[in-house]
Amino acid sequence: MKIVIAGAGAIGFHLAELLSKEDHDITLIDTDETALVQAGRHLDVLCITGDAATLGILEDTQIKKAQLFISVTTSEKTNLLAAILAKQLGVKNTIARISNIEHLKDSDQERFKQLGIDVLISPQQLAALEIERLLQRASFTDHYEFENGKISVVGFTLDAACPLNNYTLREIDERNKDFSLRGIALLRGSDTLIPSGDTRLQKGDHLYIATQREYLESARKFAGKQLKPIKNVMIIGGTPLALRAAQQLENKYSVTVVLKSEDRGKKFLEELDNTLIINADPSDVDALKEEGLEQMDAFVALTPNSEINILASMMAEELGVYKTIAQVENVDYTRISQNIGIDTIINKKLIAANDIFRFVRKGKVEAVASLHGVDGEIIEFEVHKNNRLLRHPVKDLHLPTQCIIAGVVRGQETIVPNGDFYFEINDKVIILALPEAIHKVEEIFK
């Protein structure tokens, strides 16, 4: 697929890196020549220096041959105009990054669609929503919903007290007669495994399971995870994401924001209605203790410094804070979160990429998600045409061994299928696939 990306910053570079690894034809545009030199040195992409919101530069990319245009520069106006122009020049799908979340209202999105922008994304809003989901299911380290929550994928670490230690998944399934769950991924150290019935769990493993919405609470108890309601939340950092997260949370929790800049503090006071703003150094643990860190149920570190976020979250965990979330810029950190004592690490680049990747995957893709630390993707496909998917049971579809079906949604029914299961038209199929299996899975569901 020919894809043009405007913006070689953190999100644009990350998208170009992921997409170029999958042999897509990538063109990267930016006004910053230094950023493009860096991209050209590390990525197999064509780099063009210039303003993406000009016809000449877009035509230089052979934009008419592109199937997808993604505009993720730091300028909202540039992104909107560039996407509109790209659509006029013949691109099939256009995506624009925005900062003003008012544009995400249904009425505004429809107007932008009429102008030629198919999808608007706000990395800040996507990350804030993920933080909210993580706090709602705080006993799990990760929580992803598919089909409005009909099927959930949750993750948890097997600590010393976990009742699942030293059992195989088959033995666990035999013990559990009350509800259905499926182990879909196992993070053991830095290795990602697709577990089988013979996989024996051990202390320190990080297990991801899929289950129906009505069984989430039963799954939590079955895994031996304590449930503690979240009431008091401390956010550190004066970043736009910290502001957006506070706006998202302040009417559901008692929120305290700790930030260093008095000017930013005044901005937060203007934008927030029900949040306590404290001017203090977020990297000073003694200052955080004075402001009530030890009385918090959740701690969310959103400063611009990944190391401060990690260290502060580790200290909060040590002081007994029930749930810790740290934002990091380096994607590699997401692989070590479960090993260093932080519940969850989030990364805006990965969150934005998940939202965009459904337009890159073949087949009718409803959603894409990446599990923290797991080398693979969860993809939700819709069975949209009469092909061999409908004529054979799952066991005869020759799905790669590096993938697993997490669940199927059929109307209002949710199913954890076995090998004798047959798909039907309009089924929504949630699959976890490791990188080497993704293309084969795409071809099967195309």
Residue, then its C-alpha position, 0 to 999 in steps of 0.5 A: m500500500k502506498i501511504v503518505i505521512a505528513g509530520a516526522g515528529a514522534i507519532g509520524f516517525h513511529l507510524a513510518e517505522l511500523l509501516s515500513k517494516e511491513d513493506h508498505d511504500i511510505t513517503l514522509i513529508d516535513t518542513d524540518e530537514t533535520a527530522l527527515v535526515q534522521a528518518g531517512r537514516h533509520l527507515d526505508v522511506l522516501c523523505i520530502t522537505g516542504d509544507a504538506a498543506t501545499l499542492g506542489i508538495l503533495e503532487d511531488t509525493q505522487i499523492k494520486k497513487a496513495q491509498l492513505f494520507i495521514s497528517v500528524t504534524t504539530s499544527e492542527k491547521t496544517n493537518l486539516l488543510a493537508a488532508i482536505l487537499a489530499k482528498q481532492l487530489g484522489v487519496k482514498n482515505t485521509i486521517a488528520r491529527i487534531s488538538n481541539i477535541e471539540h472537533l470530535k463531536d459527531s456534528d463536526q466530524e460529519r462536516f469535516k468528512q464532507l470536506g474530505i477528512d475521513v477520520l480525526i484523531s486526538p492522541q491526547q483524547l485517546a490517551a485520556l480515555e485509556i487512562e479512564r478505562l484503566l482506572q475503571r478496571a484497576s485490579f487489572t494492568d490492562h483492559y481493552e474492550f471490543e464491540n462496546g465491551k461485549i468481549s474484554v481482554v484484560g491482563f494481570t501479573l501472577d504474584a506469589a499469592c495468585p491461585l493460578n500459579n503452577y497450573t496448566l491452562r487446561e487444568i485451570d479450564e477444568r477447575n473453572k466450570d462457571f464461566s468462559l475465559r481464554g488465555i490469549a497471550l503470555l508475557r514471560g520476561s521479554d518473550t511473548l507466547i501464544p499459550s496452549g492447554d499445556t502451558r504451565l503458569q508460573k510466578g512472574d508471568h503476565l497473562y492476558i485473558a479474553t472473556q465476556r463482559e458479564y464474567l469480568e468480575s468472576a475472572r478477577k476473583f478467579a485470578g485472585k486479584q483484589l478489588k479496591p474502588i478508586k476514589n482519590v487520584m493524583i496526576i503529576g505533570g503540566t502537560p496537555l495530556a495531564l490537563r485532558a486526563a484531569q478533565q476526563l476524570e474530575n467528575k468521577y474521582s477526587v482529582t489532585v494535579v501536581l505541577k511545577s509551573e505557576d503559569r500552567g497552574k493558572k491555565f489548569l485552574e481556568e480549564l478545570d472545575n472540580t480539581l485541586i491544583i498544587n504547585a510543587d515539583p512532581s519529581d520531589v517525592d517528599a513534596l508529593k507525600e506532603e500533598g497526600l500521595e500515601q492517601m491516594d488510590a491511584f497515581v498517574a504520572l504524565t510529566p514530559n520526562s519518562e524517567i521521572n514518570i517511572l521513578a515516581s510511579m515506582m515510589a507511589e507503588e512502594l508507598g502502597v498506592y493501589k494503581t499506578i500509570a506512567q506515560v513514557e515516550n520510549v516504546d521500549y519501556t512498555r516491554i518492561s513495565q510488569n518487571i519493574g513494579i508499575d501497573t501500566i505504562i502508556n505511550k501516546k504513539l502506540i495508542a494513536a498507531n492503534d487507531i490508525f492501523r485499522f485503515v492499513r490492515k486488509g479485510k474489514v477491520e473494526a479495531v486494532a489494539s496493542l497489548h503493553g509489552v506484547d509483540g503482537e496485535i489484537i485485530e477485530f475483523e468482520v466476516h463480510k463475504n461468503n468465502r471459505l471462512l463460512r464453509h469450514p470449521v475453525k480447525d480446518l481454516h489453517l490459521p497460523t499457530q502464532c495467532i489465537i481467536a479471543g472471541v466472536v460477537r454474533g449480534q448480542e451473543t458472545i462466543v469463545p469458539n472451539g475447533d468445531f465452530y463455524f463463522e457466519i456473515n457479520d460475525k465480529v472476530i477478535i484475534l491476537a496475532l504475532p507479527e509473523a502471522i498478521h499477513k496470513v490472518e489478513e489474507i484469510f479474513k480479506 
